[in-house]
Amino acid sequence: MPLAFWNQLKFEVPEGVYHPAEDTYLSLDFLAEQISSDNPSRMCELGCGSGIIGISLAILNPQSEVILADINPLAVTTTEVNARRHNIRNRIAILESNLFEKIPQEQKFDWIIFNPPYLPASGELESTALREQTEGGESGLKIIRQFLVKLPTFLKKAGKAFFIASSLSSLSELESISEKMYLLLERKKSIHLFFEDIILFEVTCI
């Protein structure tokens, strides 16, 4: 079974589930530094994959209520396995959900985290699973747009959302989408890989 690690924590990541990569650790490292000052009482992670981000943050902030969701049934099962491995299964709600689809609209969160499929479709990937995990339509923003449209319904007034995007997408289009939804977009951290910047954005409601 392939494994992933963070801060001495071990996570199973079977084939068919997104394996934690640079974008995962970009988010996780930043949020781990931020969590003690923000002290979010309710957190939600969409596209949780192996659960490495949400489970790690739940361990760091034991008083938080946490919901982890993924559209991939295997990712949901994997997150359950990893939550049990770290003895926090009873503290985390784990859902099979397409974005916010299965999350009740009355639920509001201090933090919402999303590592979406964000690359523009290239037509070069043969694996359907890999395309679904990494590509966000022609512009790379298809899934991010769907996320931002629903975000204000689930974010507390002073809440924050965090998501990953690529400089290969149109960042001006991303800003335009955010403005139309009355969302403030702030670039928090980035890394440069080959021909792109991978960017962690923070979103708040205006």
NORVEN-V808285 format. One record per residue. RES is the residue in one letter. PHI is phi in radians with two decimals (none if undefined). OMEGA is omega in whole degrees, 0 to 359 (none if undefined). BURIAL is 1 if it has 24 or more other ideal C-beta (glycine too) atoms within 12 Angstrom, else 0. Layout:
res:RES phi:PHI omega:OMEGA burial:BURIAL
res:RES phi:PHI omega:OMEGA burial:BURIAL
This chain:
res:M phi:none omega:175 burial:0
res:P phi:-1.05 omega:182 burial:0
res:L phi:-2.20 omega:171 burial:0
res:A phi:-2.25 omega:185 burial:1
res:F phi:-2.33 omega:169 burial:0
res:W phi:-2.67 omega:175 burial:1
res:N phi:0.88 omega:179 burial:0
res:Q phi:1.22 omega:174 burial:0
res:L phi:-1.65 omega:184 burial:1
res:K phi:-2.00 omega:182 burial:0
res:F phi:-2.33 omega:173 burial:1
res:E phi:-1.35 omega:179 burial:1
res:V phi:-2.41 omega:181 burial:1
res:P phi:-1.24 omega:174 burial:1
res:E phi:-1.03 omega:183 burial:0
res:G phi:1.78 omega:175 burial:0
res:V phi:-2.03 omega:183 burial:1
res:Y phi:-1.01 omega:180 burial:1
res:H phi:-1.44 omega:180 burial:1
res:P phi:-0.87 omega:183 burial:1
res:A phi:-2.37 omega:185 burial:1
res:E phi:-0.99 omega:180 burial:1
res:D phi:-1.15 omega:178 burial:1
res:T phi:-1.05 omega:185 burial:1
res:Y phi:-1.29 omega:173 burial:1
res:L phi:-1.03 omega:178 burial:1
res:S phi:-1.16 omega:187 burial:1
res:L phi:-1.12 omega:180 burial:1
res:D phi:-1.09 omega:180 burial:1
res:F phi:-1.14 omega:184 burial:1
res:L phi:-1.17 omega:177 burial:1
res:A phi:-1.11 omega:177 burial:1
res:E phi:-1.28 omega:187 burial:0
res:Q phi:-1.51 omega:195 burial:1
res:I phi:-1.17 omega:182 burial:1
res:S phi:-1.21 omega:180 burial:0
res:S phi:-1.38 omega:180 burial:0
res:D phi:-1.40 omega:180 burial:1
res:N phi:0.82 omega:182 burial:0
res:P phi:-1.15 omega:180 burial:1
res:S phi:-1.42 omega:179 burial:0
res:R phi:-2.38 omega:181 burial:1
res:M phi:-2.20 omega:176 burial:1
res:C phi:-2.36 omega:173 burial:1
res:E phi:-2.07 omega:175 burial:1
res:L phi:-1.73 omega:183 burial:1
res:G phi:1.09 omega:190 burial:1
res:C phi:-1.25 omega:178 burial:1
res:G phi:1.05 omega:179 burial:1
res:S phi:-1.35 omega:183 burial:1
res:G phi:1.54 omega:187 burial:1
res:I phi:-1.06 omega:181 burial:1
res:I phi:-1.27 omega:185 burial:1
res:G phi:-1.09 omega:180 burial:1
res:I phi:-1.16 omega:179 burial:1
res:S phi:-1.06 omega:180 burial:1
res:L phi:-1.20 omega:177 burial:1
res:A phi:-1.13 omega:177 burial:1
res:I phi:-1.18 omega:180 burial:1
res:L phi:-1.20 omega:184 burial:1
res:N phi:-2.23 omega:191 burial:1
res:P phi:-1.06 omega:183 burial:0
res:Q phi:-1.45 omega:182 burial:0
res:S phi:-1.29 omega:165 burial:1
res:E phi:-1.48 omega:188 burial:1
res:V phi:-2.29 omega:171 burial:1
res:I phi:-2.08 omega:176 burial:1
res:L phi:-2.05 omega:184 burial:1
res:A phi:-2.43 omega:175 burial:1
res:D phi:-2.68 omega:179 burial:1
res:I phi:-1.33 omega:184 burial:1
res:N phi:-1.56 omega:181 burial:1
res:P phi:-1.00 omega:179 burial:0
res:L phi:-1.18 omega:176 burial:1
res:A phi:-1.13 omega:178 burial:1
res:V phi:-1.08 omega:178 burial:1
res:T phi:-1.08 omega:180 burial:1
res:T phi:-1.12 omega:178 burial:1
res:T phi:-1.08 omega:177 burial:1
res:E phi:-1.08 omega:179 burial:1
res:V phi:-1.06 omega:182 burial:1
res:N phi:-1.22 omega:176 burial:1
res:A phi:-1.15 omega:177 burial:1
res:R phi:-1.15 omega:179 burial:0
res:R phi:-0.96 omega:183 burial:0
res:H phi:-1.77 omega:172 burial:1
res:N phi:1.03 omega:177 burial:0
res:I phi:-2.27 omega:181 burial:1
res:R phi:-1.02 omega:183 burial:0
res:N phi:-1.30 omega:181 burial:0
res:R phi:-1.76 omega:188 burial:1
res:I phi:-2.18 omega:171 burial:1
res:A phi:-1.56 omega:183 burial:1
res:I phi:-2.14 omega:188 burial:1
res:L phi:-2.18 omega:166 burial:1
res:E phi:-1.57 omega:188 burial:1
res:S phi:-2.67 omega:171 burial:1
res:N phi:-1.48 omega:187 burial:0
res:L phi:0.93 omega:185 burial:1
res:F phi:-1.54 omega:192 burial:1
res:E phi:-0.90 omega:185 burial:0
res:K phi:-1.72 omega:180 burial:0
res:I phi:-1.69 omega:182 burial:1
res:P phi:-0.98 omega:186 burial:0
res:Q phi:-1.16 omega:178 burial:0
res:E phi:-1.35 omega:179 burial:0
res:Q phi:-1.30 omega:177 burial:1
res:K phi:-2.21 omega:187 burial:1
res:F phi:-2.23 omega:173 burial:1
res:D phi:-1.35 omega:177 burial:1
res:W phi:-2.23 omega:169 burial:1
res:I phi:-2.22 omega:188 burial:1
res:I phi:-2.12 omega:182 burial:1
res:F phi:-2.62 omega:170 burial:1
res:N phi:-1.90 omega:190 burial:1
res:P phi:-1.45 omega:163 burial:1
res:P phi:-1.18 omega:191 burial:1
res:Y phi:-2.16 omega:182 burial:1
res:L phi:-1.50 omega:172 burial:1
res:P phi:-1.06 omega:181 burial:1
res:A phi:-1.07 omega:183 burial:0
res:S phi:-1.85 omega:185 burial:0
res:G phi:1.30 omega:184 burial:0
res:E phi:-1.73 omega:183 burial:0
res:L phi:-1.51 omega:181 burial:0
res:E phi:-1.42 omega:183 burial:0
res:S phi:-1.36 omega:177 burial:0
res:T phi:-1.07 omega:180 burial:0
res:A phi:-1.06 omega:181 burial:0
res:L phi:-1.18 omega:176 burial:0
res:R phi:-1.06 omega:181 burial:0
res:E phi:-1.13 omega:182 burial:1
res:Q phi:-1.37 omega:190 burial:1
res:T phi:-2.11 omega:187 burial:1
res:E phi:-1.77 omega:181 burial:1
res:G phi:-1.99 omega:179 burial:1
res:G phi:1.41 omega:186 burial:1
res:E phi:-1.01 omega:183 burial:0
res:S phi:-1.60 omega:187 burial:1
res:G phi:1.49 omega:187 burial:1
res:L phi:-1.92 omega:185 burial:1
res:K phi:-1.01 omega:183 burial:1
res:I phi:-1.30 omega:178 burial:1
res:I phi:-1.08 omega:178 burial:1
res:R phi:-1.05 omega:179 burial:1
res:Q phi:-1.05 omega:178 burial:1
res:F phi:-1.12 omega:183 burial:1
res:L phi:-1.17 omega:180 burial:1
res:V phi:-1.09 omega:182 burial:0
res:K phi:-1.53 omega:189 burial:1
res:L phi:-0.95 omega:184 burial:1
res:P phi:-1.03 omega:179 burial:1
res:T phi:-1.15 omega:189 burial:1
res:F phi:-1.93 omega:183 burial:1
res:L phi:-1.68 omega:175 burial:1
res:K phi:-1.07 omega:184 burial:1
res:K phi:-0.96 omega:179 burial:0
res:A phi:-1.79 omega:184 burial:0
res:G phi:-1.36 omega:180 burial:1
res:K phi:-2.29 omega:171 burial:1
res:A phi:-2.05 omega:181 burial:1
res:F phi:-2.32 omega:177 burial:1
res:F phi:-2.57 omega:181 burial:1
res:I phi:-1.78 omega:172 burial:1
res:A phi:-2.48 omega:182 burial:1
res:S phi:-2.05 omega:175 burial:1
res:S phi:-1.19 omega:175 burial:1
res:L phi:-1.26 omega:174 burial:1
res:S phi:-1.50 omega:178 burial:1
res:S phi:-1.42 omega:181 burial:0
res:L phi:-1.24 omega:176 burial:1
res:S phi:-1.18 omega:176 burial:0
res:E phi:-1.15 omega:178 burial:1
res:L phi:-1.08 omega:177 burial:1
res:E phi:-1.11 omega:179 burial:0
res:S phi:-1.12 omega:178 burial:0
res:I phi:-1.04 omega:182 burial:1
res:S phi:-1.11 omega:180 burial:1
res:E phi:-1.08 omega:180 burial:0
res:K phi:-1.12 omega:179 burial:0
res:M phi:-1.66 omega:182 burial:1
res:Y phi:0.98 omega:178 burial:0
res:L phi:-2.03 omega:177 burial:1
res:L phi:-1.73 omega:185 burial:0
res:L phi:-1.85 omega:180 burial:1
res:E phi:-2.33 omega:178 burial:0
res:R phi:-1.37 omega:186 burial:1
res:K phi:-1.79 omega:185 burial:1
res:K phi:-2.84 omega:179 burial:1
res:S phi:-2.65 omega:172 burial:0
res:I phi:-2.34 omega:180 burial:0
res:H phi:-1.78 omega:178 burial:0
res:L phi:-2.28 omega:177 burial:0
res:F phi:0.93 omega:186 burial:0
res:F phi:-1.88 omega:183 burial:0
res:E phi:-2.55 omega:166 burial:0
res:D phi:-1.79 omega:171 burial:1
res:I phi:-1.72 omega:193 burial:1
res:I phi:-2.11 omega:172 burial:1
res:L phi:-1.68 omega:178 burial:1
res:F phi:-1.82 omega:169 burial:1
res:E phi:-1.88 omega:181 burial:1
res:V phi:-2.16 omega:173 burial:1
res:T phi:-2.30 omega:177 burial:1
res:C phi:-1.43 omega:179 burial:1
res:I phi:-1.35 omega:none burial:0
